[in-house]
Amino acid sequence: MKFTIAPLGDNSLIIELGLDISREIQQKVKKVSSFFEEKTFDWVIETVPGFTTVAVFYDPLKIQSDTLPYESVCEELKLHLEKLEVEEDSRPRIVEIPVCYGGEFGPDLEEVASHNGLSTEEVIDIHANGEYIVYMIGFAPGFPYIGGMSEKIAAPRRSNPRLKIPAGSVGIAGKQTGVYPIETPGGWQLIGKTPRKLFLPEGETPSLLQAGDQIKFVPISIEEFQRIEEDEK
């Protein structure tokens, strides 16, 4: 596996696995993240996967070496990472996200349609039929950074961000789409809402979605929304 390691701070470093945001690089990020989950280093405090990187935070006081802690960590990681082999994940987990588009749940759907010279039905069809991959979780608890949205429905962020966006809101910003797992301010164009909970603070795994997951958005009616919402309680 090809990679580079560079300092990130006094007690951290960053493993660079590529420059382009792609499925191939995402598989490398996933492999390295899995390595740290399986291999226990008492000096590792935390690892944070990104689009093309994995950041490693370590405790220098737990590193016994004649060299500087950073140099010692680099040497040990290189010995392990160079042996890693990345195999294509032939069976990624597919997670269906039901979405009620438009209306009170998607107040910006018409704006997105108008911006792209499409009907609202065409925007829904294109969005629901995209091939999406979760590249990373971040920004807010359980928030998925998703790749794969068609440029046909890309739209700029709102000039005036909202102070409160309800949890479950599905939005578009530029060439990206995403789902708000918790209530938060934001400037994305809202096109719908899902009744599924993406952030599960009481669960063993607090995020419904994980890096590497494939997402399938499924249009539902408001009646289906209400039924699923009740089941999620």
N, C-alpha and C positions, 0 to 999 in steps of 0.2 A: 504494500500500500504506500502511495506517495503522500507525503505530508511535510509541513514545516512547523516548527515550534518557535514562538517568540514571546518575550516577556509582556505581561499585561499590567503588572503592578508589583508592589513590594512582595506580595505573597501569592501571585497568580501568573498563569501563562495561558497562551492560546494556541490551540492546535488547528492549523489551517489545512483543510482537506481539498480545497479547490477554490476557484474564483467565480464560477457560474452557478446560479441557482438551478439545479436540475435534479432529476430522479436519481441519476448515478451518484452525484455528490451527496444527496440526501441519504442514500444507502450507506455511504461511508460514515457519515455523521452518526447514523443509527448504530452501525457496527462498533464504533469507538465508544459511544454512550453505553452500549451493552457490555463492552469490555470492562468499564469501570464499575458496572453493577455486579459483574461476576467476580472481578478481581479486587480484593480488599487491600487498600494501602492505608495504614494507620495515619499517614500524614495528609491524606486527602480530606478536605473539608466539604467541598461541593464541586460538582461539575454542571456546566450549563451549556446544552447544545444550542446551536444557532442554525442559520440557513446553510452555511458552509464551514462552520467552525465548532469546536468544543472548548469552552473555557474551563480551566482547572484551577481551583483555589486550594492552597495547601498551607499547612502549619509548619513553618521553618524550624520551630523548636523540636519537632518530632523527627527531624531528618539528621541522622548521624553520618557525617561524611567529612573528609579532609578538605573538600572543595566547597564552594558556595552552595547554599540550598538549591538555588535555581539550576545551577549546572548539574548537581546531583540528580534532581528530578528529571531534567532533560535526558540525561544519560540512561536512567532507568526506563523512562517511557519509550525512548527510541528502541531499546532492546525488545520491548513487548510489541509496540505498534508495527514495527517492520515485519513481524511475523503474521500479522492479521491478514486474512483473505476475505474479500467481500464477495458474497454470493447474492445474486439477484433474488429478491424476495418474490417468489412466484405466486404466493398466496397472501397478499396483504389483507389486513382486516378491512372489510367494507362496512361502513356505518351509514345507515339511512337517517337523514335529518328531514322530518316532515316540516313543510313550510306553508303557512297560509299567506299568500301573496296579496298585496294591495290593501285597499280600505284603510281602516285605522291602524293596521299592523304594518302597512307599507306606504306611508304618506308621500314618499318620494318616487314611487313607481312611475307615475306619469311623467315626472321630470326626467328620469333616466330614459324613458321611451322617447320623449320629445327630443332630447339631446342627441339621440342616435337615429332619429328619423324612423322609429319603429312604433308598432302598436304595443300596448301593455301586454297583450297576449303573446306577442313575439318575444318580448323581454323575458317573460316567465318561461316560455318554452326553451329559449337559449340557456337561461340560467339553470333550469332543472335538468338539462341534458348535457351539462359540462362534465368533463372527467377531472375530478379534483383530488389533490393530494395534500395532506397536512405536512408542512415542512417543519414546523416547530410550534411550541406552545409558549406564549409570553405576553407582554404588555399588561394583561390583567389575568387573574387566576382562571385557567382553562381556556384562554383566548387562542383560537387556532389561526396560524398564519397559513393561508390556503393558496395553492397555485393551481392554475388550469382554467381560469375564467376566460371566456371568449372576449376579444377586444371589441366585438360588435356591440357589447352592452357596457363598455367602460364609460365612466362618468366622473367628473371632478368632484372633490369634496365640497360640501356646503360652505358658502362664504361666511355664514353665521352658524357655528357649531351649536348643537343643542346642549343644554346643561344636564339633562337627564335622558338617557336612552334606556328603555326597559330591557331587562335580561331576556335573551332569546331573539332579539332583533337581528335580522339578516340585512346586511348592507353592502354597498359598493363604494369603493374609493379608488379612483384611477382605474388600473387594470386588475384590481384585487377585489375579492369578495370575502366576507367574514361574518362571524356570528358573535354577538356580544353575550358572554356568559353571565355577566352580572350587570346591574344598573351602573352606568358610568356616563360622564360627558363624552361627546364625540361629534365628529363632523361628517360621518359617512352618510351616503344617501340610503335611506331605509326603504327596502322593497318588500319586506315581509317579516314574519316572525315564526319561530318554532316553539312548540309547547315542551320540547325536550329540555332537560336540564343539562348544561354542559359542565357546570361546576358543582361538584358533589363533596363539600367539605367534610362530611361525616363518613364518606366512603373510604375504603382501603386505598383506592386510586381516585384522587380528588378530581381529576380531569376525565371527562367522558372520552375525549379524543386524545390520541397520541401521535407523535411524529411517525410518518409512514402510513397512516391510515388513509384509505380512500373514502371519499364522501360522496354520497348520492342524495341530492336534494329531491324531495318528493312533494309535489303540490297537493295540498289538502284543503277541504272546505272549512268554514268556520265551525260547523258542527263537529267535524273530526278533531279540530283544534281543541275544542272545549272538552271532548271526551278524553283525548290523550292528556290534556292538562290535568284533568281530574285523576287520571291513573297515575300521574307522576307525583302526586301529593303523598 
